[in-house]
């Protein structure tokens, strides 16, 4: 064991004094005090060495137990991540869990996922423990089972760990976990941030969740040969309101059961759309027979623009937070355009129409359009323009009108495609380009030859064409050749800008994680 530097200096000084005294012939009477001084120095040296040894032993023990606690925390983190690889638990990865720190009386991470950054809440955040979507129709198709996540456990003889917090950031597509561990009274925490992304192959590009409407069998979808373009153009519909309520699974293009699912959503090319006819498959995505009603927040905010009846431009001014607008209705015709400039940030429009005529919600005629644009050479994102309805709000598209690069959520009414051909810029066979979560989507099948100058004929202005399901055929004019209309909907390939909405719909997303972005040890 090394000699204390202070004691060594004292001894050297004493020896030098002794030698000097001998050279000067110091009297023998001085020997006793010198001997006593040396003895005192030796006692001090011994006590110092004992104290140093004891301190080293304590430090060594603390380091050992701290290392053991850190190992327990790392083991607990590994077990936590292993559980989240199972599909039944992976569905928790887009939800938040943040318990109360008894030392601060607030949550551990807060909304920003950073320990002790100042945004911690005073109330527990728990979207995990009671979440169980296993009985939802679309989850039943996946057969993943009930979440069975274990929040805590033991490692070794004296080690315990528990997950204290998890925060998900859909914009950054990352999750932050905080695990606390204790071994022999020594506590250690670990925070890691990981990449978290959902598998979007079966993303719900189109949702229609309408039930049977009284005596008229409207169904959730009546595409009637309209095209649905894009690999994300997957359709989720309520089989209870369809032409075939017995279907409870899904069908991809070329599947043996595909014709049954096309018939169920009235997407066939027969003279009578209720009759069995050889379907022309105009849907590029999968078709899922399961009810999937989204439940988005219903807070209405933003500047009220009333009715928009002429060309108007609205701009986003926040880089991350949507700029909020309210409108009572959008009613455009001729070449009028509602332009949404999302260069400076996303935009959300709340349609708050509460009148008795649903046609007044959104109506586009002739070549009218609602367009999401950018002026910085970047492509508009579908999630940067969100049009949300809060009541009885119908969307009617006539002629060659278009809604482009938008997300629409209309939970209590329809999108009605009364168009006669494509109208969106870019040359695709579309009248809507975006993601549609509606109560129903209903389409006119064929073009008639209307009488000259008749602006009120059934083709051009009809909103009651669905009576055809009761036997009245408004689509055909026996004096004119039959012309099938196929212009329809295109769902973009990049839907990542809508990931934050997936927590509001019971879609069985398979979340995956990987790539640790940050690792931090926290002493508690």
N, C-alpha and C positions, 0 to 999 in steps of 0.2 A: 504494500500500500504506500503511495507517495507521501513524503513528509510535508507537513503544512509549511508553506513558505515563511509565514510569520515566525513560527517556532524555530526554523532553521536560522533565520536572521538573528534571533535572540541568542541562540547558542554560539553563533559565530562571534557576536559582540562580546559575549562572556569570555570566550577563549582568548580573544585579542586582549581584553582587559587583564586577564590572568597572566598572560605572557609578559605584558608590559609591566605589571606589578613585580613579577619575579626579576625582570631585568633591573628594575630600580631598587631591588632589595627590600621589597615590602616586608614589613614585620609579620611574623607568624600569627599575630592577633587578628589579622584580616582574613585569615583562611576560613574561619567559621561563618562569617556573613556571606562570604562568597559561596560556600557550600550550600547554605540555606537558600540563596538566590537560585543556584543551579537546581536544587530540588523543586522549588516552586515552578521554575520553567518547565521541568520535566512533567510535573503534574498538569500544567496547562496544556502542554503538548499532547499528553495522553487523553485528556478530556476532548480536545479538539479532534483528535483522530477518531475517538469513539463517536462523536457527533457527526463527523463526516461519513463514517461508515453507516450509521443509522440512516442519515439522509439519502445516501446512495441506495440503501436497501428499500426505503420507501419509494423513491423515484423509480427504481427497477420494478417494484411491485405494481405501481400505478401504470407504468408503461406496459407491463405484461397484461394487466386487466383491461387497459384501454385498447390494446391490440386485440385481445379476445373479444371485446365488445364490438370493435370494428369488424372483425371476422364474422360475428353473429349478424351484424347489420348487412354485410355483403351477402351472407347466406340467405337472410330474409328477403333481400331484394331479388336474388336469383329465384327463390321460390315464388315470389309475387309475379315476376315476369313469366315464369313457367306456367302458372295458372292462366294467365291472360293469353296464352297461345291456343287454349281450347275455345272452339267457336261459341259455346254457351256463355263463356266469360268474356270473350273478346268483344261482345256487343256492349260491354261497359266502357270501352275505351273512348267513346265520344260523349261521356257523361262525367260529372264532377263529384268528388268526394273529399271533404275537407273538415276534419274534426276540430274540436276546441282544445287549444293549448292551455292547460290549467295554470301555467305561469303568467300568461298574458290575458286570459279570458277571451281570446279571439282565435280565429282559424290559423292554421300553420302557414299556408301559402298565399291565400288571397287569389283574386281573379287573375293577376299577372303571373302566378306560378313561381314567385320569388319569395324566399324566406325572409320574414321581417322587413318587408319593403314599405309597409304603411297602408296597404290597401286591404288588410285582413278584415274579415267580417266578425261580428259579435254573435252571429247565429250559425249553427251547424249547417253545412252544405252536404246533403246526402241524396244523391240520385242513383245510388248503387243498391243499398240493402233491400229495398222493397221492389226493385225493378225486375219484372218477370214477364217478358213478351211471349213466352212459349205457347200460350193459348191463342195468340193472334193468328189469323188464317195464313198469312204469308210466311210466318215463322214455322207454322206446322208443316208446310211443304218442305222446309229444310231439315226438320227433325233434329234440332240442336239440343233440345232439352232446357231445363231450368238452370239459371246461373247458380253456381255452387261455390262462389269465391270465399276463401278463408282469409280473414283479415289479420290473423296473428298465429303464432306457433312457437315451438321450442326447438332450440338447437343445442346439442350437447347436454351436459348435466345441469348447468346453471344459466344458460343463455335463453332469452326470449326476445321476440321481435314482433312488431305490429306495423301495418300500413296506416299512417296517420293522415295522409292526404294524397289526392291525385287531381290534377287540373289539366283540362284539355283545351287547346287553342286551335280551333278549326282553321283560322286564317293562316297560321304558321304551320298547321298540320303537325303538331307536336304535343306530347303529353309530358307532364312533370310529376314524378312520384317522390314521396318522402317516407322513408322507413326509419323507425326508431328501434334501437336494440339496447338491451341491458344484460350485463354479465357481472355477477358478484357486486352489484351496486353501481357499477360504472356504466353510464349511458352514453350512447353515440348515435348520431343520426346521419343518414346518407340521402342526398337529393340527386336524382338523375333526370335529365331531359332527353327524351327519345323521339324519333320520328314516328308518327302514327298516321297511317293512310288507310282508307277503305278500299276494298276491291270493288270497282265501279262497273264491272262487266254487265251486271243486271240492274244498273241504275234505273229508277222509275222515271223515265223521260215523259211518260204520259200516265196520269192517274185519273180514273173516272170512277166515282164511288156512289153513283145514284142508285136508289132502289126502285122497284116497280112503282109507277106513279098512278095509283088508283086503277081505273078500268083500262087505261091506255098503257100498253106495254111499250114503254119508251126505251127501257134498257139503260145500261150505263154508257154504252157506246153504240153508235150507228155510223160507222165509217163509210160504208156503202161504196167501197172501191177507191176511196181516197188514199193517196200515198202517205206512208209514214217512213221517212228517210233517216238513215244514220244507225250505226250499231248501238247507240244509246237510246234508240227509239223503241224501248221496251214498254209494253202496255200492261197496266195493272187495272183490272176492272172487277166490279162486283158481280159474281155469277148469279146472285139471286134476282137481279134485274135484267138478265141477258136472255138470249134466245135459247140457251141451254144451261139450266141451273145445275145440272149434274156434274159439270166439269169442275175439278178442284185442284188441278195441277198447272202445268205450263207446257208450251210447245214452241220450239224454235223452228225457223225455216227448214224445210225438208223433213221434219219429224212426221211420223206416220199419222199422228193425231192432229196435225196442223189444220186440216180442212175443218175439223170440228170446232176449233177455236176461232177460225175466221168466220164460220157461220154464226157462232155465239155472239160476235160483236157486229153482225150484219155487215160484213165486208165481202160480199159476193157480187158477181156480175151476171145476174139473171134478170129477165124481164120483170119478174116479181121478186123483190128482195127477200120475201119470207119463204120462197120456195127453195128446195134443194137444187143447187146448180153448181157447176164446176167453178170453184173460187179462183180468182186471179189474185195471187198473193202479192199485195202491194206494201206489206209491212216488212221492214228489214230487221227489226228487233224481235225479241221473244214476246209471247203473249201469256200473261199470268192470270189465272182465274182465282183471284183472292182480293177481298175488300181491303183497301189500304187508305183510309181517310186521314189526311194530314190534319194536325191540330196546332196551327201556328198561333203565336201570341196575338191578342186582339186589340192592343193599345193603338189608338188613332192619334197621330201627331202631325205637325207640320203646317205649312202655310196653305190655306184653303183658296184654291183657284176657281171654285164654283164650277160652272159648265165651260168646257173647252169646245168651241164651235168654229174655230178658225186656226190657221197655221200658227203654231206656238213653239217656242224653244224653252226647255227647262234644263238647268245645268246642275251637275254635282259639284260641290265645293269642299268636300271633306275627303282626305286621301283614304281613310279607312272607314269612318262612320258614314252611313248613307245620309244624303240630304233628303229630308222628308217633305212630301207634298200631299195635299188632299184635293180631290176633285169630286164634284157631284156627278158628272157624266162627261163622256168624250163623244162628240157627235161631229164627224167630219165627212165631207164628200168632195167630188171633183178631184183636184190634185192637192188637196190640203194635207199637211204633214204635221204631226206632233213629233218634234225632234227632241230626243233626250241626249244631251252631250255629257258623257261620263268620263271625259278626259281628266277632269279635276277630281273625280271621285264617284262612287256609286249613288244611285237615286232609288228611292222607294216612293211609289204612288199608292195612296189609299183611296179606293173608290168608296164613297160613303153615301151613294144614292139610296134613298129610302122611299121613292115614289111607288106608284102602283103599276107603272108601265116598265117592265124590265128591259125593253128595247132601248130605253134612255140611258142605260149604264155605259156601255161602249158600243158604238155603231159606226162602222166604216163603210162607205159606199164608193162606187166608181173606182178611182185610183188612190183613194185616201190611204194614209199609212201612219203607223207609229214606229219610229226607228230609233234604235240605240246606236249612237255613233261616237267615234273618237277622232280627234284632229291631230294626234301625235304619231300617226303611222302604226299604232298598236291596234290589234283586233279587239272589238268590243267583247266583253264577257257577259254571258247570259245572266249571271248572278248580279251584275252591276245595274240592271234595270228590273226592279221587282214591282209588279202591279198586283195589289192585294185587295180583295173585296171583303166587306164586312157585313153584307146583307144580300138582299135579293138583287143581284147584279148580273145581267146577262150580257154576253159578248156576241154581237152579230156582225159577221163579215159578208159583204155583198160584192158582186162584180169581180174586180181584180184588185181588191184591197189587200193590205198586208200588215202584220205585226212582226217585227224582226228583232232578234237578239234580246228576248225578254223572258222572264219567268212570270207566269200567271198563276195565282191561287184564288179560285172562285169556288168556295165550298158549298154554296147554296144555289147555284144556277149553272147555265150551260154556256158552252162555246158552240155556236151554230155556224157551220160553213155553208153559206148560201152563195158561194162564189162560182164563177163560170170559167175561171182560168187562173193561172199564176199571177201574182202581183208583187212579189218581193224582189228587190234589186239583187242582181247577181246571176239571174238566168236559171234558177232552179224552179222546179215545178211545185211551188209552195205559196201558201197564203199566211202561214205562221211558221216562224223559225225561232225555236226556243224550247222551254220546258213548261208543260201544262199540267197543273194539278187542279182538276175541275170536278164539279159534281157530275157532269155529263158532257160528251162531245158528240154532236149530231150533225150529219152532213146531207146535203142535197145530192142526189145521185146523178141526175142527167139534166141536160140542157134542152129546153123546149124552144119553139119558135114563137115568141110573144107577138101579139098584134102590134102593128106599127104605132109608135107614139103612146103606147099604154105603159105608163110608169107605175101602175098599181097591179100589174099582172102577178100571177102566183109565183112565177119564177123570180122576178126582180125584187119584190118586196115581201114575199110570203114568210111569215114566221110560224105558221100553223101547218107546215108541210108534214109534220109527224103524224097528223091524222091518217096518213097513208098506212100506218101500222094497223089501223082498224078497217082497212079495205078500200079506202079512197086513194086512188093513185094520182097524186098531183105532179108526178115527175114526167109523165109521158104526154105527148101531144100527138094524137094519131095522124094529124095532117103534116107532121114534120119527121124527118129521119131522126132516129135515136142517136144521141151523142153522149157517151159516158164522160163524166168529169172526174179527173184524177188528181187535180192540184190539191195539195194537202199540207202536211206538217213535216218539218225537218228538225230533228233534235241534234244539237251540236255534239261533237265528239268530246270537247273539253267542258266538263260540267263541274270542275273542281271549285268554282266560285260559289257553288251551292252546298258545299259540304256542311256548313253550319246549320242548315235546315234539316239535316237527316235525323236529328234527335227529336224532331216533332212529328215524325211519321214512322210507323212500325215496320219499316222496311228492314229485312234481315241482312244488314250490311256486315260483311266479314272484314273486320279491322285487323290490320297487321302492323307490327312495330319492328323497328330495327335502326341501327345507327345511333349510338349514344352521342348526343350533341354536347352534353355537359355532365360532369361528375363533381360533386362537392361534399366534403365531410363537414358535419355540423356538430360542435361540442355542446352538450346540453347541461 
